[in-house]
Amino acid sequence: MTTEKRNALGRGLSALLNDSENVYTNKSNLSQGTEVASLGSVNDIKLSEIEVNPFQPRTDFDEQALAELADSIKLQGLIQPITVRRLNAHSYQLISGERRLRASKLAGLTQVPAYIRTADDQQMLEMALIENIQRENLNAIEVAISFQRMIEECSLKQEELGDRVSKNRSTVTNYLRLLKLPPAIQASIRDGQISMGHAKALITIEDPSKQIYIHQHIIKHGLSVRKTEDMVREMHKAPVKKDGKQPAVSFQIQKIQDDLASKFSTRVKLKMGSQGKGIIEIPFLSENDLSRILEMLDW
């Protein structure tokens, strides 16, 4: 990748588009296949002549939101043009604006306004990924996948990627780490069942089975991010032997302890000896907190 292209990426999607060499500016020029180097013109193109972007990183589109946009387009028309590249005299490929394109089809339009630009496959990929990452309603897994694709397919380091999308390295790293979570948890992030905050807490657990357990606990009990962090923190804790080694905590004991902590909304410690005897500690923060716990125990 050349230095000029890297600089363009650093300035964002608009810079990439402006750096494209040729722009087709009006219908008469289009019909004659004439290329005019003038930026900013918009042309009406038949929907039947536009094919989708094969590099589009986004796979999920909210059907209700698309229907609402289609209704708006029926009344107002498509206000924001899509961007395409010309393949031949009557064939174009979408660069950005697939959501608008889909909604326009739902609205029954036969043609849409579009910026027509030239771009090679590498530029197409970069434009699609950057535009996608900048969307406000993109879920965290889609962002993570886009980051991963930019690193792998555009040969970028994490620092360089951060510069391209105006994110610091730690933010980029946090997104990429989501892709190491079990598929079930990734699906919950994608579907909005758990937040990025929940996911960041789960990432700190190395055992996938424990990740799944806490994930299910979050869904079942509607845990907040803070309570999830507390639960994870307690899971990391274990009594220290004199030799400094951390003994393995029974998963069953950990589960009981976590269930009690969730029930009483406070940290609960469960200690069990080798003969099955033990104690349960339920700390309280004030007299009112104690009264709350005693009431839950029907005291």
C-alpha positions as CSV (number, residue, x, y, z in Angstrom):
1,M,0.0,0.0,0.0
2,T,1.4,3.4,-1.0
3,T,2.0,6.3,1.4
4,E,-0.6,8.3,-0.5
5,K,-3.2,5.7,0.1
6,R,-2.3,5.4,3.8
7,N,-2.7,9.2,4.1
8,A,-6.1,9.1,2.4
9,L,-7.3,6.4,4.8
10,G,-6.1,8.6,7.7
11,R,-8.4,11.4,6.5
12,G,-11.4,9.0,6.4
13,L,-13.8,7.7,3.8
14,S,-14.4,11.1,2.2
15,A,-10.7,11.5,1.5
16,L,-10.6,8.1,-0.2
17,L,-13.6,9.1,-2.4
18,N,-12.1,12.4,-3.3
19,D,-8.8,10.8,-4.2
20,S,-10.5,8.6,-6.8
21,E,-9.3,9.6,-10.3
22,N,-12.4,9.9,-12.4
23,V,-16.0,11.1,-11.7
24,Y,-18.9,11.0,-14.1
25,T,-20.9,14.1,-13.8
26,N,-24.1,14.1,-15.8
27,K,-26.5,12.0,-17.8
28,S,-25.4,13.2,-21.2
29,N,-21.8,12.4,-20.3
30,L,-22.8,9.0,-19.0
31,S,-24.7,8.0,-22.1
32,Q,-21.6,8.8,-24.2
33,G,-19.3,7.1,-21.7
34,T,-17.3,10.4,-21.2
35,E,-15.3,10.8,-18.1
36,V,-15.2,14.2,-16.5
37,A,-12.8,15.0,-13.6
38,S,-15.2,17.1,-11.5
39,L,-16.2,16.2,-8.0
40,G,-19.6,16.5,-6.3
41,S,-22.1,15.8,-9.2
42,V,-25.0,13.4,-8.7
43,N,-26.6,11.2,-11.4
44,D,-29.7,9.1,-11.5
45,I,-29.0,5.4,-12.1
46,K,-31.4,2.6,-12.7
47,L,-31.6,0.2,-9.8
48,S,-31.4,-2.7,-12.2
49,E,-27.9,-1.6,-13.3
50,I,-26.5,-1.6,-9.7
51,E,-25.0,-4.7,-8.2
52,V,-24.2,-4.9,-4.4
53,N,-20.7,-4.5,-3.0
54,P,-19.0,-7.9,-2.7
55,F,-16.8,-6.4,0.0
56,Q,-19.7,-5.2,2.1
57,P,-18.7,-6.2,5.7
58,R,-22.2,-5.7,7.1
59,T,-24.5,-8.7,7.1
60,D,-27.4,-7.7,9.4
61,F,-30.0,-5.1,8.4
62,D,-32.9,-4.2,10.7
63,E,-36.0,-5.0,8.7
64,Q,-38.2,-2.6,10.6
65,A,-35.7,0.2,10.2
66,L,-35.5,-0.5,6.5
67,A,-39.3,-0.4,6.2
68,E,-39.3,3.0,8.0
69,L,-36.6,4.4,5.7
70,A,-38.5,3.1,2.7
71,D,-41.6,4.9,3.9
72,S,-39.6,8.1,4.2
73,I,-38.1,7.6,0.7
74,K,-41.6,7.3,-0.7
75,L,-42.5,10.7,0.7
76,Q,-39.3,12.6,0.5
77,G,-37.3,10.7,-2.1
78,L,-33.7,9.5,-1.5
79,I,-32.0,12.6,-0.1
80,Q,-28.5,11.2,0.5
81,P,-27.1,9.7,-2.8
82,I,-25.4,6.3,-2.8
83,T,-21.8,5.9,-4.1
84,V,-21.0,3.5,-6.9
85,R,-18.2,2.7,-9.3
86,R,-18.8,2.2,-13.0
87,L,-18.0,-1.3,-14.4
88,N,-19.2,-0.6,-18.0
89,A,-21.7,1.6,-19.9
90,H,-24.7,0.2,-18.1
91,S,-23.4,-1.6,-15.1
92,Y,-22.3,-0.2,-11.7
93,Q,-21.1,-1.6,-8.4
94,L,-22.1,-0.2,-5.0
95,I,-19.3,1.3,-2.9
96,S,-21.4,2.7,0.0
97,G,-25.1,3.0,0.9
98,E,-26.4,-0.5,0.8
99,R,-29.1,0.3,3.4
100,R,-30.3,3.2,1.3
101,L,-30.3,1.0,-1.8
102,R,-32.3,-1.7,-0.1
103,A,-34.8,0.8,1.2
104,S,-35.2,2.4,-2.2
105,K,-36.1,-1.0,-3.7
106,L,-38.7,-1.5,-1.0
107,A,-40.0,2.0,-1.8
108,G,-40.6,0.9,-5.4
109,L,-38.0,3.3,-6.9
110,T,-36.6,2.4,-10.3
111,Q,-33.6,4.7,-10.1
112,V,-31.6,6.5,-7.4
113,P,-29.2,9.4,-7.3
114,A,-25.6,8.4,-7.1
115,Y,-22.0,9.6,-7.1
116,I,-20.1,7.7,-9.7
117,R,-16.4,7.1,-9.1
118,T,-13.6,4.9,-10.1
119,A,-12.0,2.6,-7.6
120,D,-10.0,-0.6,-7.7
121,D,-10.8,-3.7,-5.5
122,Q,-8.4,-2.5,-2.7
123,Q,-10.1,0.9,-2.6
124,M,-13.5,-0.7,-2.6
125,L,-12.7,-2.9,0.4
126,E,-11.2,0.0,2.3
127,M,-14.1,2.3,1.5
128,A,-16.7,-0.2,2.5
129,L,-14.9,-1.1,5.7
130,I,-14.3,2.5,6.8
131,E,-17.9,3.6,6.0
132,N,-19.2,0.6,7.9
133,I,-17.1,1.2,11.0
134,Q,-18.3,4.8,11.1
135,R,-22.0,3.8,11.3
136,E,-23.5,4.7,14.7
137,N,-25.8,1.6,14.8
138,L,-23.2,-1.0,14.0
139,N,-23.0,-3.8,16.6
140,A,-19.7,-4.5,18.3
141,I,-19.2,-7.9,16.6
142,E,-19.6,-6.3,13.1
143,V,-17.0,-3.6,14.1
144,A,-14.6,-6.3,15.4
145,I,-15.0,-8.3,12.1
146,S,-14.4,-5.1,10.1
147,F,-11.3,-4.3,12.2
148,Q,-10.0,-7.9,11.6
149,R,-10.6,-7.7,7.9
150,M,-8.7,-4.4,7.6
151,I,-5.7,-5.9,9.5
152,E,-5.6,-9.0,7.4
153,E,-6.7,-7.8,4.0
154,C,-5.2,-4.3,4.0
155,S,-2.0,-5.5,5.8
156,L,-2.3,-3.0,8.7
157,K,-1.0,-3.1,12.2
158,Q,-3.3,-2.3,15.1
159,E,-1.7,1.1,15.6
160,E,-2.2,1.9,11.9
161,L,-5.8,0.7,12.0
162,G,-6.4,3.0,15.0
163,D,-5.2,5.9,12.9
164,R,-7.5,5.0,10.0
165,V,-10.6,4.8,12.1
166,S,-9.7,7.5,14.8
167,K,-9.6,4.9,17.6
168,N,-6.8,4.4,20.1
169,R,-5.0,1.0,20.2
170,S,-6.7,-0.2,23.4
171,T,-10.1,0.3,21.8
172,V,-9.1,-1.6,18.7
173,T,-7.7,-4.4,20.9
174,N,-10.8,-4.6,23.0
175,Y,-12.9,-5.1,19.8
176,L,-10.6,-7.7,18.3
177,R,-10.7,-9.7,21.6
178,L,-14.4,-10.1,21.2
179,L,-13.8,-12.5,18.3
180,K,-12.0,-14.9,20.8
181,L,-15.3,-15.3,22.8
182,P,-17.4,-18.5,22.2
183,P,-19.9,-18.1,19.3
184,A,-22.9,-18.1,21.6
185,I,-21.6,-15.1,23.4
186,Q,-20.7,-13.3,20.2
187,A,-24.2,-13.9,19.0
188,S,-25.6,-12.3,22.2
189,I,-23.4,-9.2,21.6
190,R,-24.5,-9.0,18.0
191,D,-28.2,-9.3,19.0
192,G,-27.9,-6.8,21.8
193,Q,-28.6,-9.2,24.6
194,I,-25.4,-8.2,26.4
195,S,-23.3,-5.0,26.0
196,M,-19.7,-4.3,25.2
197,G,-19.2,-3.8,29.0
198,H,-20.4,-7.3,29.8
199,A,-18.2,-8.7,27.1
200,K,-15.1,-6.9,28.3
201,A,-15.7,-8.5,31.8
202,L,-16.1,-12.0,30.2
203,I,-12.9,-11.7,28.2
204,T,-10.8,-11.7,31.3
205,I,-11.9,-15.3,32.1
206,E,-9.8,-17.8,30.3
207,D,-12.0,-20.9,30.8
208,P,-14.7,-20.9,28.0
209,S,-17.1,-23.0,30.1
210,K,-17.0,-20.4,32.9
211,Q,-17.5,-17.6,30.3
212,I,-20.6,-19.5,29.1
213,Y,-21.9,-19.9,32.6
214,I,-21.6,-16.2,33.5
215,H,-23.0,-15.3,30.1
216,Q,-26.1,-17.4,30.8
217,H,-26.3,-15.9,34.3
218,I,-26.3,-12.4,32.8
219,I,-29.1,-13.2,30.4
220,K,-31.2,-15.1,33.0
221,H,-30.9,-12.5,35.8
222,G,-30.5,-9.3,33.8
223,L,-27.2,-8.5,35.5
224,S,-25.8,-5.0,35.0
225,V,-22.2,-4.5,33.9
226,R,-21.1,-3.7,37.4
227,K,-22.6,-6.8,38.9
228,T,-21.1,-8.9,36.1
229,E,-17.7,-7.3,36.9
230,D,-18.2,-8.2,40.6
231,M,-19.1,-11.7,39.7
232,V,-16.1,-12.1,37.5
233,R,-13.8,-10.6,40.2
234,E,-15.1,-13.1,42.7
235,M,-14.5,-15.9,40.3
236,H,-10.9,-14.8,40.0
237,K,-10.4,-14.9,43.7
238,A,-9.3,-18.1,45.5
239,P,-7.8,-18.8,48.9
240,V,-4.0,-18.8,48.8
241,K,-2.0,-21.7,50.3
242,K,1.2,-21.2,52.3
243,D,3.2,-22.2,49.3
244,G,1.6,-19.4,47.3
245,K,-0.2,-21.6,44.9
246,Q,-3.9,-21.0,44.0
247,P,-5.9,-24.2,44.5
248,A,-8.6,-24.9,42.0
249,V,-12.1,-23.9,43.2
250,S,-14.8,-26.4,42.6
251,F,-17.0,-25.2,39.7
252,Q,-20.1,-26.4,41.6
253,I,-19.1,-24.4,44.7
254,Q,-18.3,-21.3,42.5
255,K,-21.8,-21.6,40.9
256,I,-23.5,-21.8,44.3
257,Q,-21.5,-18.8,45.5
258,D,-22.3,-16.8,42.3
259,D,-26.0,-17.7,42.6
260,L,-26.2,-16.5,46.2
261,A,-24.3,-13.3,45.3
262,S,-26.8,-12.6,42.6
263,K,-29.8,-13.4,44.9
264,F,-28.6,-11.1,47.7
265,S,-27.0,-8.4,45.5
266,T,-23.8,-8.6,47.5
267,R,-20.6,-10.6,47.6
268,V,-21.1,-14.0,49.2
269,K,-18.3,-16.3,50.3
270,L,-18.9,-20.0,50.5
271,K,-16.2,-22.0,52.3
272,M,-16.3,-25.8,52.4
273,G,-13.9,-28.2,54.0
274,S,-12.9,-31.7,52.8
275,Q,-15.6,-33.3,54.9
276,G,-18.4,-31.2,53.4
277,K,-18.6,-28.8,56.3
278,G,-18.3,-25.1,55.8
279,I,-19.7,-21.6,56.3
280,I,-21.5,-19.0,54.2
281,E,-20.5,-15.3,54.7
282,I,-23.0,-12.7,53.6
283,P,-21.5,-9.2,54.2
284,F,-23.7,-6.1,54.6
285,L,-22.9,-2.4,54.2
286,S,-25.3,-0.8,56.7
287,E,-28.2,-1.6,59.1
288,N,-30.6,-1.0,56.2
289,D,-28.6,-3.4,54.0
290,L,-28.8,-5.9,56.9
291,S,-32.6,-5.5,57.2
292,R,-32.9,-6.0,53.4
293,I,-31.0,-9.3,53.6
294,L,-32.9,-10.5,56.7
295,E,-36.2,-9.8,55.0
296,M,-35.1,-11.9,52.1
297,L,-34.3,-14.7,54.5
298,D,-37.8,-14.3,56.1
299,W,-36.1,-13.5,59.4
